[in-house]
Amino acid sequence: QVRLVESGGGLVQPGGSLRLSCVASGFTFRTSAMRWYRQAPGKERELVATISSNGINRNYAASVKGRFTISRDNAENTVFLQMNSLKPEDTAVYYCHTYHGLLQYWGQGSQVTVSS
């Protein structure tokens, strides 16, 4: 079955960096677009970044553009989110996401906390 497993979250000071990873299995990763979402306490889940199946096309939310970079390694079935210049408002649970057929799949989430 489709499985997405995130890792790499944690506590970081403002201005710091973190790199999230999401290892995928159960579907043909190299033909699938991948996304990162996040959900802060009391807020709706929001789309952070999208990457096409071949990694060429990337899109970002305005709030993270220039600070976050989405990338992928199709040989390792892994998608990454490099987060730099982190701000307290980036604090959220970050989720890996994909569609497989008509269904959508989510990882279990990885907590990112930006605080001094």
C-alpha positions as CSV (number, residue, x, y, z in Angstrom):
1,Q,0.0,0.0,0.0
2,V,1.0,3.6,-0.3
3,R,3.2,4.8,2.5
4,L,4.9,8.1,3.2
5,V,7.2,8.5,6.1
6,E,8.6,11.9,7.2
7,S,11.6,12.6,9.3
8,G,13.9,15.5,10.2
9,G,11.7,17.8,12.2
10,G,12.7,19.2,15.6
11,L,13.3,22.4,17.6
12,V,15.4,25.1,16.0
13,Q,16.1,28.8,16.9
14,P,14.8,31.6,14.6
15,G,17.1,32.0,11.7
16,G,18.1,28.3,11.8
17,S,17.7,25.5,9.3
18,L,16.1,22.1,9.1
19,R,15.8,19.5,6.3
20,L,12.7,17.3,6.1
21,S,12.7,14.0,4.3
22,C,9.8,11.8,3.1
23,V,10.4,8.3,2.0
24,A,7.7,6.9,-0.3
25,S,6.7,3.4,-1.1
26,G,3.8,1.5,-2.6
27,F,3.5,3.5,-5.8
28,T,5.6,4.6,-8.8
29,F,7.3,7.5,-7.1
30,R,9.2,8.7,-10.2
31,T,6.0,9.5,-12.1
32,S,4.2,11.3,-9.2
33,A,4.2,14.9,-8.2
34,M,4.9,15.4,-4.5
35,R,3.9,18.1,-2.1
36,W,4.7,19.4,1.4
37,Y,1.8,20.8,3.5
38,R,1.9,22.2,7.0
39,Q,-0.7,22.8,9.7
40,A,-0.1,25.2,12.6
41,P,-2.2,25.0,15.8
42,G,-5.7,26.4,15.3
43,K,-5.1,26.9,11.6
44,E,-6.0,25.1,8.4
45,R,-3.6,22.9,6.6
46,E,-1.8,24.9,3.9
47,L,0.2,23.9,0.8
48,V,3.9,24.8,1.2
49,A,5.6,23.5,-1.9
50,T,5.1,21.2,-4.9
51,I,7.5,19.4,-7.2
52,S,6.8,17.7,-10.5
53,S,7.7,14.1,-11.1
54,N,10.9,14.9,-12.9
55,G,11.9,17.7,-10.4
56,I,11.9,20.4,-13.0
57,N,8.8,22.4,-11.9
58,R,8.6,23.7,-8.4
59,N,6.1,26.0,-6.7
60,Y,6.1,27.6,-3.3
61,A,3.7,29.4,-1.0
62,A,4.5,33.1,-0.9
63,S,5.3,32.8,2.8
64,V,8.2,30.5,2.2
65,K,9.5,31.5,-1.2
66,G,13.2,32.2,-1.1
67,R,13.7,30.4,2.2
68,F,12.5,26.8,1.5
69,T,13.6,24.5,-1.3
70,I,11.8,21.3,-2.3
71,S,13.8,18.6,-4.1
72,R,13.6,14.9,-4.8
73,D,15.7,11.8,-5.4
74,N,13.8,9.4,-7.6
75,A,16.4,6.7,-7.2
76,E,15.8,6.8,-3.4
77,N,12.0,7.4,-3.6
78,T,12.5,10.5,-1.4
79,V,11.3,14.0,-1.4
80,F,13.0,16.7,0.7
81,L,12.2,20.1,2.1
82,Q,15.2,22.3,3.0
83,M,14.0,25.1,5.3
84,N,16.4,28.0,5.9
85,S,15.9,31.3,7.7
86,L,13.2,29.8,9.8
87,K,10.7,32.0,11.6
88,P,8.5,31.3,14.6
89,E,5.5,31.5,12.3
90,D,6.9,28.4,10.4
91,T,6.1,26.3,13.5
92,A,3.7,23.6,12.4
93,V,3.4,19.9,11.7
94,Y,4.7,19.3,8.2
95,Y,3.1,16.6,6.0
96,C,4.3,14.9,2.8
97,H,1.5,14.3,0.3
98,T,0.7,12.7,-3.0
99,Y,-2.1,11.5,-5.2
100,H,-2.4,7.9,-6.4
101,G,-5.2,7.5,-8.8
102,L,-8.2,9.3,-7.3
103,L,-7.0,8.9,-3.7
104,Q,-4.7,11.2,-1.8
105,Y,-2.2,10.0,0.8
106,W,-0.5,11.8,3.7
107,G,2.5,11.0,5.9
108,Q,2.2,10.9,9.6
109,G,3.6,14.4,10.0
110,S,6.8,15.9,11.4
111,Q,6.8,18.6,14.0
112,V,8.8,21.7,13.4
113,T,9.1,24.2,16.2
114,V,10.9,27.5,15.7
115,S,11.6,29.2,19.1
116,S,14.3,30.8,21.1
